[in-house]
Amino acid sequence: MSDFPWLDSYQYKLTELAAAGQLHHALLLTGPVGIGKLALSKRLAAYLLCKSPQLHQPCGLCKSCQLMASGHHPDLWQLPTEGSSSIGVDPIRALGQFMQGASQQGGVKLAIIPQAELMTEAAANALLKTLEEPPQNSFLILQSAHPAQLLPTILSRCQSWALAPVYGEQIEHWLQEHSSRPVPDFLLQYVGGAPLLALKLLENDEAAAISAQLVMLKKFVSAQLDMYELLAHLPDTEQLPSTLFWFVRQELWQKGADMQLKHHQLLLSLQQWGRDRQLISGQNAALNLSALLVQLRSALL
């Protein structure tokens, strides 16, 4: 049915509900980064906006489908969140005004909010009015890899759909079809069953870099590599928190180590560092990372 076959069953169920007039006006799609939440949202949007949907898919021929293909459908609003650390109240108010307006194509209106957990409390409260009093023929699709960070009032007003991680032959075959690069043994578990993240890491050579970093970390923990050598090969990239967390969990699992207080403290420190690292720069960032690595080696000895 599609380039992302693991999404097909969700598309089928959602479009079945839509065809029966039973689709909830506010959906929350959850799942790991790279599972395809945005792709599924756009699939559903295309179906809902299509004038002549067929067999759980848009027709691809009507004016609405042509507008969707152009990326500029006037009745679809996607909140821009890429690269943002938070979603403030102003874009949510603008979204509310969009939803209240008349449909330009005479059908439904639809808004998509990626990374909904980034909403500030004021933004979430502003969204509540739209959730509580949805305009007729309107749909709202929220996405989140961290739904526990959403306000309970938001969660209670949305119908949640959890996109399950994809493992085994399905993801291996898909990656082999979409990339000519060899898939490292660690990658499928590293991405937590998220095929699109795995493909991204393969295609931009990050998978190979992460593999090398894991080897360096192993040498560092066993005192075969000093801090300065490690830092020279450990750039502070977007994937670094995931790499460190993955390494620690794998080390504990391979050693069969019982979780001691120092291990719990290390995992908490990793989580805190991951949250705070975007707020810290320059020499302070380097010092924080160095301190974390010292704690990591001490806990894993």
Phi, psi and omega per residue, in radians:
M1 nan -0.465 -2.985
S2 -2.806 3.067 3.050
D3 -1.306 -0.316 -3.119
F4 -2.077 1.360 -2.978
P5 -1.087 -0.453 -3.133
W6 -1.218 -0.208 3.100
L7 -1.604 -0.179 -2.996
D8 -1.067 -0.721 -3.093
S9 -1.148 -0.625 3.104
Y10 -1.191 -0.737 3.113
Q11 -1.060 -0.735 -3.136
Y12 -1.053 -0.852 -3.089
K13 -1.141 -0.742 -3.109
L14 -1.177 -0.727 3.141
T15 -1.258 -0.506 3.031
E16 -1.066 -0.797 3.122
L17 -1.117 -0.733 -3.140
A18 -1.098 -0.749 -3.128
A19 -1.116 -0.533 3.139
A20 -1.549 0.019 -3.115
G21 1.253 0.426 -3.059
Q22 -2.010 0.186 -3.121
L23 -1.312 2.252 3.130
H24 -1.097 2.531 -3.077
H25 -1.272 -0.316 -3.133
A26 -2.303 2.020 -3.120
L27 -1.950 2.553 3.038
L28 -2.149 1.938 3.093
L29 -1.644 2.128 -3.128
T30 -2.060 2.783 -3.139
G31 2.634 2.893 -3.077
P32 -1.117 2.757 3.047
V33 -1.023 2.257 3.117
G34 1.615 0.160 3.111
I35 -1.494 -0.402 3.099
G36 1.964 0.512 -3.126
K37 -1.094 -0.740 -3.131
L38 -1.207 -0.680 3.114
A39 -1.070 -0.756 3.121
L40 -1.163 -0.691 3.106
S41 -1.037 -0.765 -3.120
K42 -1.232 -0.592 3.051
R43 -1.069 -0.847 -3.123
L44 -1.132 -0.706 3.115
A45 -1.047 -0.773 -3.140
A46 -1.070 -0.689 3.126
Y47 -1.161 -0.811 -3.085
L48 -1.169 -0.568 -3.109
L49 -1.484 -0.322 -3.104
C50 -1.139 2.482 3.135
K51 -1.412 -0.422 -3.096
S52 -2.445 1.104 -3.123
P53 -1.117 2.549 -3.104
Q54 -2.436 2.345 3.034
L55 0.856 0.875 3.054
H56 1.196 0.258 3.138
Q57 -2.400 2.705 3.035
P58 -1.182 2.724 -3.082
C59 -1.232 -0.522 -3.135
G60 1.435 -0.002 -3.044
L61 -2.056 -0.509 -3.056
C62 -1.218 2.993 -3.109
K63 -1.078 -0.685 3.126
S64 -1.070 -0.747 3.126
C65 -1.131 -0.653 3.105
Q66 -1.158 -0.669 3.085
L67 -1.149 -0.709 3.097
M68 -1.076 -0.758 -3.131
A69 -1.099 -0.536 3.128
S70 -1.351 -0.270 -3.114
G71 1.437 0.252 -3.081
H72 -2.413 1.051 3.089
H73 -1.462 2.190 -3.062
P74 -1.201 -0.264 -3.126
D75 -1.794 0.220 3.088
L76 -2.148 2.222 3.121
W77 -2.100 2.130 3.030
Q78 -1.983 2.066 -3.119
L79 -1.174 2.185 3.122
P80 -1.331 2.035 -3.104
T81 -2.208 -0.136 -3.072
E82 -1.078 2.241 -3.141
G83 1.433 -0.003 -3.126
S84 -1.572 2.577 3.063
S85 -1.682 -0.226 3.108
S86 -2.796 2.818 3.046
I87 -2.001 1.994 -3.096
G88 -1.470 -3.122 -3.044
V89 -1.285 -0.543 -3.059
D90 -1.075 -0.862 3.117
P91 -1.121 -0.512 3.106
I92 -1.248 -0.652 3.067
R93 -1.150 -0.691 3.095
A94 -1.109 -0.672 3.087
L95 -1.088 -0.745 3.120
G96 -1.064 -0.705 3.103
Q97 -1.143 -0.692 3.091
F98 -1.053 -0.787 -3.096
M99 -1.145 -0.526 -3.122
Q100 -1.334 -0.365 -3.098
G101 -1.281 2.868 3.140
A102 -1.298 2.582 3.084
S103 -1.202 2.252 -3.130
Q104 -1.319 -0.389 3.141
Q105 -1.839 0.124 3.072
G106 1.301 0.304 3.113
G107 -2.112 -2.371 -3.134
V108 -1.537 2.914 2.964
K109 -2.080 2.544 -3.011
L110 -2.544 2.395 3.103
A111 -2.222 2.484 -3.140
I112 -2.088 2.277 3.098
I113 -2.087 1.662 3.027
P114 -1.203 2.711 3.078
Q115 0.856 0.882 -3.062
A116 -1.060 -0.389 3.137
E117 -1.155 -0.225 3.130
L118 -1.381 -0.121 3.133
M119 -1.097 2.329 2.991
T120 -1.218 2.921 3.131
E121 -1.060 -0.679 3.125
A122 -1.137 -0.689 3.120
A123 -1.149 -0.751 3.125
A124 -1.088 -0.721 3.117
N125 -1.145 -0.615 3.097
A126 -1.169 -0.574 3.137
L127 -1.263 -0.447 -3.080
L128 -0.991 -0.656 -3.110
K129 -1.072 -0.735 3.112
T130 -1.165 -0.642 3.131
L131 -1.226 -0.664 -3.084
E132 -1.397 -0.557 -3.127
E133 -2.239 1.189 -3.072
P134 -1.173 2.345 3.055
P135 -1.070 2.680 -3.140
Q136 -1.092 2.485 3.124
N137 0.997 0.739 3.091
S138 -2.238 2.616 3.130
F139 -2.380 2.519 3.132
L140 -2.202 2.240 3.127
I141 -2.089 1.969 3.055
L142 -1.692 2.601 3.087
Q143 -2.248 2.518 3.107
S144 -2.788 2.337 2.975
A145 -1.532 -0.174 -3.106
H146 -2.366 1.168 -3.050
P147 -1.095 -0.410 3.127
A148 -1.128 -0.313 3.130
Q149 -1.488 -0.098 3.094
L150 -1.420 2.617 3.102
L151 -1.121 2.480 3.105
P152 -0.962 -0.580 -3.139
T153 -1.153 -0.532 3.070
I154 -1.301 -0.821 -3.112
L155 -1.027 -0.703 -3.056
S156 -1.231 -0.295 -3.087
R157 -1.818 0.071 3.116
C158 -2.052 2.642 2.994
Q159 -1.635 2.091 -3.039
S160 -1.544 2.420 3.044
W161 -2.235 1.952 -3.114
A162 -1.596 2.103 3.104
L163 -1.527 2.000 -3.027
A164 -1.278 2.503 3.052
P165 -1.023 2.674 -3.099
V166 -1.950 2.160 -3.135
Y167 -2.229 3.055 2.998
G168 1.333 -2.673 -3.010
E169 -1.097 -0.563 -3.087
Q170 -1.032 -0.838 -3.118
I171 -1.289 -0.620 3.119
E172 -1.084 -0.840 -3.137
H173 -1.104 -0.707 -3.123
W174 -1.104 -0.756 3.129
L175 -1.130 -0.694 3.128
Q176 -1.125 -0.569 3.121
E177 -1.302 -0.499 -3.016
H178 -1.859 -0.053 3.117
S179 -2.532 2.453 3.107
S180 -1.559 -0.026 -3.059
R181 -1.568 2.554 3.122
P182 -1.158 2.520 -3.114
V183 -1.641 1.986 3.108
P184 -1.039 2.600 -3.076
D185 -1.011 -0.612 -3.039
F186 -1.371 -0.313 -2.858
L187 -1.115 -0.756 -3.042
L188 -1.098 -0.690 3.089
Q189 -1.319 -0.623 -3.120
Y190 -1.027 -0.722 -3.089
V191 -1.453 -0.013 3.079
G192 1.124 0.620 3.098
G193 1.321 0.481 -3.136
A194 -1.915 1.691 -3.031
P195 -1.037 -0.682 -3.077
L196 -1.205 -0.589 3.063
L197 -1.194 -0.724 3.108
A198 -1.041 -0.769 3.139
L199 -1.119 -0.734 3.120
K200 -1.051 -0.783 -3.117
L201 -1.169 -0.595 3.085
L202 -1.179 -0.847 -2.982
E203 -1.246 -0.510 3.134
N204 -1.754 0.267 3.060
D205 1.219 0.164 3.108
E206 -1.214 -0.540 -3.128
A207 -1.048 -0.762 3.119
A208 -1.147 -0.690 3.126
A209 -1.143 -0.730 3.132
I210 -1.121 -0.704 3.108
S211 -1.027 -0.754 3.113
A212 -1.158 -0.668 3.125
Q213 -1.131 -0.651 3.116
L214 -1.117 -0.660 3.080
V215 -1.129 -0.754 3.126
M216 -1.081 -0.752 3.135
L217 -1.091 -0.684 3.110
K218 -1.063 -0.760 3.127
K219 -1.168 -0.653 3.136
F220 -1.111 -0.785 -3.122
V221 -1.126 -0.592 -3.135
S222 -1.588 0.244 3.062
A223 1.133 0.410 3.056
Q224 -1.587 -0.089 -3.090
L225 -2.511 2.359 -3.139
D226 -1.571 3.025 -3.044
M227 -1.033 -0.762 -3.063
Y228 -1.150 -0.699 3.103
E229 -1.137 -0.700 3.139
L230 -1.126 -0.842 -3.100
L231 -1.070 -0.517 3.120
A232 -1.167 -0.384 -3.119
H233 -2.012 0.303 -3.076
L234 -2.267 1.205 -3.129
P235 -1.113 2.529 -3.095
D236 -1.403 1.374 -3.122
T237 -1.695 3.064 3.127
E238 -1.030 -0.554 -3.069
Q239 -1.523 -0.133 -3.041
L240 -1.018 -0.782 3.103
P241 -1.007 -0.736 3.122
S242 -1.132 -0.671 -3.133
T243 -1.139 -0.797 3.130
L244 -1.125 -0.762 -3.127
F245 -1.118 -0.765 3.119
W246 -1.064 -0.790 -3.121
F247 -1.047 -0.806 -3.122
V248 -1.093 -0.825 -3.130
R249 -1.074 -0.700 3.128
Q250 -1.181 -0.699 3.114
E251 -1.081 -0.779 3.137
L252 -1.127 -0.693 -3.128
W253 -1.195 -0.775 -3.103
Q254 -1.154 -0.594 3.128
K255 -1.425 -0.184 -3.083
G256 1.101 0.518 -3.047
A257 -1.316 2.359 2.996
D258 -1.233 2.488 -3.126
M259 -1.218 1.906 3.095
Q260 -1.703 3.000 -3.124
L261 -0.992 -0.710 -3.102
K262 -1.134 -0.525 3.114
H263 -1.277 -0.753 3.081
H264 -1.055 -0.749 -3.134
Q265 -1.121 -0.651 3.117
L266 -1.135 -0.786 3.138
L267 -1.108 -0.676 3.087
L268 -1.144 -0.700 3.117
S269 -1.119 -0.685 3.101
L270 -1.090 -0.769 3.134
Q271 -1.115 -0.758 -3.138
Q272 -1.141 -0.743 3.110
W273 -1.091 -0.713 3.113
G274 -1.060 -0.643 3.132
R275 -1.290 -0.642 -2.995
D276 -1.552 -0.302 -2.939
R277 -1.075 -0.516 3.140
Q278 -1.284 -0.293 -3.125
L279 -1.607 -0.138 -3.064
I280 -2.087 2.433 -3.119
S281 -2.440 3.017 3.046
G282 1.125 -2.457 -3.056
Q283 -1.125 -0.622 3.136
N284 -1.097 -0.644 3.114
A285 -1.135 -0.744 3.129
A286 -1.125 -0.706 3.119
L287 -1.141 -0.727 3.120
N288 -1.083 -0.755 3.126
L289 -1.146 -0.720 3.119
S290 -1.069 -0.773 3.126
A291 -1.096 -0.680 3.122
L292 -1.133 -0.716 -3.136
L293 -1.179 -0.621 3.057
V294 -1.086 -0.784 3.103
Q295 -1.095 -0.694 -3.136
L296 -1.072 -0.839 -3.115
R297 -1.146 -0.707 3.136
S298 -1.085 -0.713 -3.091
A299 -1.269 -0.466 -3.048
L300 -1.736 -0.048 3.106
L301 -1.132 nan nan
